[in-house]
Amino acid sequence: MLPVVATIYDDDTHVFEAIAAGARGYLLKDEEADQLVSLLQRIERGEPPLAPSIAHRMLAHFRAAPAPKQDDAGLTARETETLSLIAKGLTIAEAAARMGLKPQTVASYVKTIYQKLNVSTRAEATLAAVRRGLV
């Protein structure tokens, strides 16, 4: 069984948080009944059940996202995001949930960040994040 969200919320925050939390589809309750039935039937064909407006929103989001780049320490965009969240006081588990990743993945990012920044504590990493304007 695939978890599918049926909701009235069609903003980016709700859409991406639901998908990051494991939703395999996202439907809007204001769709016509026959459209909802059609979207749900797509599950049987292995297609993602997404309301058309949500699919367009997701495509626009990823088209607008800048390509991953590295900063002066060689941090990737994902590592920079991790550093920002950790510097804001989030635990590894909290950062992982926010990013839609497993805690082990984020812990690996933190280890790499420490190596690239040549730091050994969260306080030093936080200072580096402040210097980069991430906090």
C-alpha positions as CSV (number, residue, x, y, z in Angstrom):
1,M,0.0,0.0,0.0
2,L,1.4,3.4,-1.0
3,P,0.8,6.4,1.3
4,V,-1.0,9.1,-0.6
5,V,-1.9,12.5,0.8
6,A,-5.4,13.9,0.0
7,T,-5.5,17.5,1.2
8,I,-6.7,21.1,0.5
9,Y,-3.1,22.4,0.8
10,D,-1.3,23.0,-2.4
11,D,1.6,25.2,-1.3
12,D,5.2,24.1,-1.7
13,T,5.8,23.7,2.0
14,H,3.0,21.1,2.5
15,V,3.8,19.3,-0.8
16,F,7.5,18.9,-0.2
17,E,7.2,18.1,3.5
18,A,4.6,15.3,2.7
19,I,6.8,13.8,0.0
20,A,9.9,14.1,2.2
21,A,7.9,12.3,5.0
22,G,7.2,9.4,2.6
23,A,4.1,10.2,0.7
24,R,4.1,8.5,-2.7
25,G,1.3,10.7,-4.1
26,Y,-0.3,14.1,-3.4
27,L,-3.9,14.8,-4.4
28,L,-6.0,17.9,-3.9
29,K,-9.5,17.4,-2.6
30,D,-10.9,20.1,-4.8
31,E,-10.3,18.0,-7.9
32,E,-13.3,16.7,-9.7
33,A,-14.4,13.3,-8.4
34,D,-13.7,11.5,-11.8
35,Q,-10.2,13.1,-11.8
36,L,-9.5,11.8,-8.3
37,V,-10.6,8.3,-9.3
38,S,-8.4,8.5,-12.3
39,L,-5.4,9.6,-10.3
40,L,-5.9,6.9,-7.7
41,Q,-6.2,4.2,-10.5
42,R,-2.8,5.3,-11.7
43,I,-1.4,3.6,-8.5
44,E,-2.3,0.2,-10.0
45,R,-0.3,1.1,-13.1
46,G,2.7,2.1,-11.0
47,E,2.3,5.7,-11.9
48,P,2.7,8.4,-9.2
49,P,-0.7,9.8,-8.2
50,L,-0.1,13.5,-8.4
51,A,-2.7,16.2,-9.0
52,P,-1.7,17.9,-12.3
53,S,-1.2,21.3,-10.5
54,I,1.1,19.6,-8.0
55,A,3.1,17.9,-10.7
56,H,3.6,21.3,-12.5
57,R,4.5,22.9,-9.2
58,M,7.2,20.2,-8.5
59,L,8.6,20.5,-12.0
60,A,8.8,24.3,-11.7
61,H,10.5,24.0,-8.3
62,F,13.3,21.7,-9.6
63,R,13.7,23.7,-12.8
64,A,14.3,26.8,-10.7
65,A,16.7,25.1,-8.3
66,P,20.3,26.1,-9.0
67,A,22.7,23.4,-9.9
68,P,24.8,22.1,-7.1
69,K,27.9,24.1,-6.6
70,Q,30.8,24.1,-4.2
71,D,31.9,26.8,-1.9
72,D,35.5,27.8,-1.0
73,A,35.9,24.8,1.3
74,G,34.6,22.5,-1.3
75,L,31.2,22.0,0.4
76,T,28.4,20.8,-2.0
77,A,25.0,22.4,-1.8
78,R,23.7,19.5,0.3
79,E,26.6,19.8,2.7
80,T,26.0,23.5,2.9
81,E,22.3,22.9,3.7
82,T,23.4,20.4,6.4
83,L,25.8,22.8,7.9
84,S,23.2,25.5,8.0
85,L,20.7,23.3,9.8
86,I,23.2,21.9,12.3
87,A,24.5,25.5,13.0
88,K,20.9,26.5,13.8
89,G,20.8,23.9,16.5
90,L,19.0,21.0,14.9
91,T,20.1,17.5,15.8
92,I,21.2,15.1,13.1
93,A,17.8,13.4,13.2
94,E,16.0,16.7,13.0
95,A,18.1,17.9,10.1
96,A,17.6,14.5,8.3
97,A,13.8,14.8,8.7
98,R,13.8,18.4,7.4
99,M,16.0,17.3,4.4
100,G,14.0,14.1,3.7
101,L,17.1,12.0,4.3
102,K,18.1,9.2,6.7
103,P,20.0,10.2,9.8
104,Q,23.0,8.1,8.7
105,T,23.3,10.1,5.5
106,V,23.2,13.4,7.4
107,A,25.8,12.1,9.9
108,S,28.0,11.2,6.9
109,Y,27.6,14.8,5.6
110,V,28.5,16.2,9.0
111,K,31.7,14.1,9.1
112,T,32.7,15.3,5.6
113,I,31.9,18.9,6.5
114,Y,34.1,18.7,9.6
115,Q,36.9,17.3,7.4
116,K,36.5,19.9,4.7
117,L,36.3,22.8,7.2
118,N,39.1,21.3,9.3
119,V,37.0,21.6,12.5
120,S,36.3,19.0,15.2
121,T,33.3,20.4,17.1
122,R,29.8,21.6,16.5
123,A,30.8,25.1,17.9
124,E,33.6,25.4,15.3
125,A,31.2,24.3,12.5
126,T,28.6,26.8,13.7
127,L,31.2,29.6,13.6
128,A,32.1,28.5,10.0
129,A,28.4,28.7,9.1
130,V,28.1,32.1,10.6
131,R,31.1,33.3,8.6
132,R,29.4,32.0,5.5
133,G,26.2,33.8,6.3
134,L,24.3,30.6,6.7
135,V,22.9,31.4,10.1
